[in-house]
Amino acid sequence: MQAQKVQQLFVRYKILALLIAVAIIWVFFHLKTDSAFITPGNLSNLFRQMAITGMLACGMVFIIIAGEIDLSIGSQLGLLGGVVAILTVNQGWGTWPAIFAVLALGLVIGAFNGFVVTKMRVPSFIVGLGGMLAFRGIVLYITGSSTIAPAPDDLIALGQGFVPVALSRWIGALIFLAMVALTVRRRLRRGKLGLQQGALWIDIARLVAIGVFIFGFVRILNDANGIPIPVMILLGLLAVFTYVSTQTVFGRHIYAVGGNMEATRLSGVNVARVKLVVFALMGLMCAFAGIITVARTGSGSPSAGTGGELDAISACFIGGTSMRGGSGTVYGALIGALVMASLDSGMQLMDVDNSWQMIIKGVILALAVWVDVLSGSNRNG
């Protein structure tokens, strides 16, 4: 009986549990690093580091929900970052034409992966494994296995710049007002349809918590020159992907495909098209991540993105995405990315040996999957 109660808590309050875990991690590292962790400068760097993994996680969460996997995204990031560096540094392209070209190339690469999976019926695990090797080989070839530098100043500004302090405050206020409007709209819609809904005080408490978080987030980052531009881009992607997953027919189809593909196909949904679009979006996110990686470092490295697929997949599983498909959220995956970034930042400040960092992250990933197994057994039971 006690075990069932624990399982129910995992299922119902997984995101709240994740946020509590983040708070515990932050307090632990803050105490262990002589109060060096929870500072504006370190948190600004932490969120900037999280942005790249978060971009990959935005696409990966759709892939996993649809019941597939893509192990090639780290190599895709490296390839697309290498292309934007070659175009801007070696070929003399302007920054924005190069960015748009790389975004289009990312869509094409992702759609190609989706085509191989859906039309040629090659398992996505094998497609991703082959792409991991092939894309890394291509970027080594086109870069001559050497770093391409220096990137143009306007490209570097995308990775190292900040949103002005005053604008950051306005953005925070607009986000909070949007959350209020969405909550009111949802309650009115459910009221008109005669659907049961939670107590009003629960929504009010949630909005208060969101408002406090937004205020603290903006305040801390403004003390460190403002919100980093990569973080602002990630927030925009979060809004878009959350809207797609919760407010569109396509989003419902993604969940349906991962939940029961055969039943979804019999109901008239074009399963192959849904999966192809999901893989194309993953390629687009790899392009975003590759561009920001080059912008942050000021150069295109042939080794960029190595291990990126593991961080993104880990972020999704830690954030509550089910390994069986059909369940997960974009904001959960980003909280998972925040957990990973917090562990990296804290262990680096503590000067933990790299081998132990890998061990700890591996154990946490295994625990996250174990929680998913507990949740699944509770639902099935």
N, C-alpha and C positions, 0 to 999 in steps of 0.2 A: 504493500500500500504506500509506504514511504517512497519507494523507488518510482512509483507511478506519479506521485506528486512532484518529484524532482523533474521527471520527464515533461510533465505538463508545464512546469515553469520554463524549461528550455524552449518549448514550442511557442508559448504565448508571449514570453518576454525576452526573446533572443536579442533583439536590438538594444533593449534597455540593459541587458546583461553585458553586451559588448561595450556600451558607453561606460558602465561601471568598471569594466576591465581596463578601458583606456585611462580612466581616472586613477585607478590603482597603479597602473604602469607608470603614469606621470609622477605620482606622489613618490613611488619607490625610487625612481631614477633621480628625482629632485633631492631626496634625502641622501642618496648614495653619491651624488656628484657635488656635494657642498653647495646646494641651491643654484646649480648652473643649468638645470634642465628647463624649468618653467620660467623662462625669461623671454622677452620679446624677440631678441635676436635669434635664439635657438629655435623657438617655435616657428618663426618665419622661415628659417632654413628647413625645418622639419616638414612644414606644409609644402614648401617648394619641392623637396625631395619626393613627397607623396604624390605630387601632381602627375608625374609620368606614369607611376604604377596605377594611379587612379584612372588615367585615360585608357590604359590597357584593360583595366578591370571593367570599365563601362561597356566595352565591346565583348569581353569574355563572359560577362554575366548573361548576356543574351545567348551566346553560344552554348553555355552549359544548361541554361533553362530549356533550350531547344533539344537537349539530349545529345549534344556533340562536344568536341574538344578541339583546340587548335594549339599544338605545341610549337608552331613556327613563328609566333608573334614576336619573340625576342629577335630572331633573325630578320623578320620583316622590318622591325624598328631600325635595326642596324643598316639594312639595305636602303630604306627610304631616307634615313638621316644622311647616309653616304651620298645619295643622289642629290639632295638639296645642297649639300656642301660642294659637290662637284659643279652643279649648275651655277651657284653664286660665286664660288672662288675661282674655279678653273675656266668656266665657260663665260663668265662675266654677265650672267643674267641678273636682272633686278630681283630684289628679295621677294616681292609679292608675286610676280609671274612664276618664280621658282616654287613658292609655297603652293600656289594653285595647281601647278603641274604635278607636284608630289602628292597632293591630296587626291587628285584624279588617278594617279598611278596606284595609290593605296587602295582605292576602290576597285580598280581593275585586278590587282593581285588578290584581294579578298574574294572578289567574284569568281576568279579563276579557281581558287581553292574550293569555293562553294560548288562550282560546276563539276569539279572532279569528284566531290563527295556525293552530289545529288544525281548527276547524269551518268557518270562512269561507275558509280556505286563502289568507290573505294572507301573503306572505313576512314573516318576523320582522324583517328589516331595515327594511321599510316600516312595520310596526306600531310598532317602536321609534322610528323617525324621526318618525312622526306623533305618538306619545305624548310625545316630547321637546318638541314645540311645544305640544301641547294641554295637558299637565299644567302646563307653565310658565305658560301663559296663565291656567289656572284659579287657580293660586296667586297670580298678580298681581291677579286679579279679587277673590278672597276676602279678600286682605290690603289691598286698595286701594293696592298697590305701596309699602306702608310697613312698617317693622319693627314687630313685635308684642312689646312688653316692658312690665314685667319678668316673667320666668318665676317661678313659685313656688319657694321655697327647697328644698322636698323634691325638686322636679324637677331643679334645679341641682345638688343633691348627687349625682345619678346621673352627671352628666358631670364634676364637679369633685372628687368625694370619693375617698377611698382606703380600701382594705381594711386593717383594723388589722394592725400588724406581726406580732403573735403568730399571728393567724389566717392571714396570708400564709405563714408558715413551715409551718403544719399543712397548708395547701392544697398547697404544693410537695411535702411529704412524701407526701401521699395520691396526687398525680399520679404520682410516681416509683414508688410501690408498685403502682399500677394498671398502669403500663407493665411492671413485672416480672411481675405476674400474667398479663397478656395474652401476654407472651413465653413463659412457662412453659406456658400453656394451648395456645398454637399448636404448640409443640414436642410436647407430649403428644398432641394431636389428630393431627398428621402422623405421629407414631410409631405410633399405633394403626392408622392407615390404610395404613401401610407406604410412605408417600410420602418421597421424597428431601428432605432439608433441609440447610441450611448447617451449617458447623462450629459447635460450641458456643461457641468462643472469639469468633466474630464477633458472636453475640448478646450475650455478656458485654461485649465492647468497646463495642457500641452502647449498652447500658444504662449503662455507666460514663460514656460521653460525654453521654448524656441527663441523668444525675444531676449531672454537673459543670455542664451548661448550666442546669438548674433551680436548682441552688444559687447560681450566679452571678447568674441572673436575679432571684431573690427577694432576694438580698443587696443588689444594686445598687438595686433599687426600694425596699427597706426603708430604705435610707439616704436616700431621698427621700420619706419619709412613708408608704411602703407601696405595694402594687400599686394603680394607678388602677382605679376601678370599671368604666369602659368596657373596659379591658384584660381584667378578670376576666369580663365578659360575653362578650367576643370568645373567650376561652379555652373558655368553656362552649359557645358556638356551634361552635367548632372540634371539640370532642369529639362533639357531636351529629351534625354533618355528616360527620365522618370515619366515625363508626359507621354512619350510613345508607349511605354510599358503599361501605364495605368489608364490612359484616356483614349486610346485608339484601338480600332479593330485589329490592326496588325499586331499590336502588343498582346491582345488576348489570344491571337493565333499562335504566337510564340510559346505561351504557356500551355496552350492546348496540344501543340505538337510534342512538347517535352513530356506532358502528362500522359497522353495516350495517343501515339502517332497514328495507329490504325483507325481508331474511332474518329480522329480528326480528319483523316483522309476520306473516310466513308461519309462524313458530314458535308463534304464538298470543298474543303479547304485544300488549296494547292500547296502541299507540304514541301515539295521540292523548291518552289519559289520562295517560301518563307525562309527555308534554310539558306538558300543562295543569298538572299538579302542580308541575313544575319552575318554571314561570312564577309560580305562586301562591307558592312558597317565595321566589322572587326578590322579589316584592312585600312579603312579610313581612320580608325583610332590609332592604329600603328603609325600612320602618316603623321597625325598630330603629335604623338609621343616622340617620333623620330625628329621632327622639326624642333620641338622644344628641347630635346637632348642636345642637338647641335647648338641651339641658341644659348643654352645654359653653359656649355663648356667652351663655346667659341670655336669649335672645330668638329669635323666629322671623323670619327674613329671607326676602323673596321671591326673593333671588338664591342662597339656600343650595343646595348640591349642583351648582352649575354646573361642568361638566367632570368630575363624579364618575364618569360612565360611562367616560370615557377612562382614569382612574386604575384603576378596577376591571378593565377589560379588559386594560390593560397589566400589572397585577399577575398576572392569570391566565396571560398569554402568557409573561411573564418567569419565572413559577413552573413552567413546563413543560406547561401545558395546550395540547393540539394544536389549531390553528385548523381542522383537518379534522374534529374531534369524535372521540369514542370514547376519549380518553386525557387524563388529568390527575388531580391530587389537590388536596384542600382545603388541606392543609398546604403544598403547593408554592405555591399561590396566595397564602397568607398570607406566605410568605417573599418572594414577589414584591412584596407590599404593603410589607413591611419594607424592601426595596430602594428602592422609590419614596419612602417616608417618610424614609429615610436620606439620599437625594439631596436631597430638599426641605430637610431640617433643615440638612445640611452647607452647601449653597449659600446658604441664608439667613444662616447664621453667617458665611460668607465674604463676604456682601454682593454675591453675583453678580447681575448684572442679570437681570431677569425674562425678557427675550427669550432670553438664553443658557440659563436654566433650562429653558425650553420646548424649545430646540434639543437640549440634552443628553438630556432625557427622551425626545424623539422618536427620536433616534439609538439609544438603548438599546432602545426598543421594536422598532425595525427589526432590530436585532441579535438580539433574542430570537426574532423570527419567522424570521430566517435560520437560527438554531440549530434551530428546529423543522423547517425545510425539510431541513437536513442530516440530522436524525434520521430524518425520513420517508424520505428517499432511501436511507438506510442500511438501514432495515427492509425497504423494497421491493426493494432490491438483494440 
